[in-house]
Amino acid sequence: MNISAVVTGGIAISTATLMPAVEWALGLAFHVPVPPSVSSLVAGVLVAGVHAGIDFIKNRAAAKAAPAA
């Protein structure tokens, strides 16, 4: 089942959660106001990366735990 937020230890991390931090970081990096659409896209990529990383770790742990046939 696909969900829109990463839930780890009862804390949901979504694009909306990360947007203020991403806007701040991009503003510091580029020294100009960054459009909300850009910060939304960057936050979405970060959340997707976290999703992929968690899936990779879970699949790798499951493969190691599976008995050899």
Secondary structure, 3 states (H helix, E strand, C coil): CCCCCEEECCEEECHHHHHHHHHHHHHHHHCCCCCHHHHHHHHHHHHHHHHHHHHHHHHHHHHHHCCCC
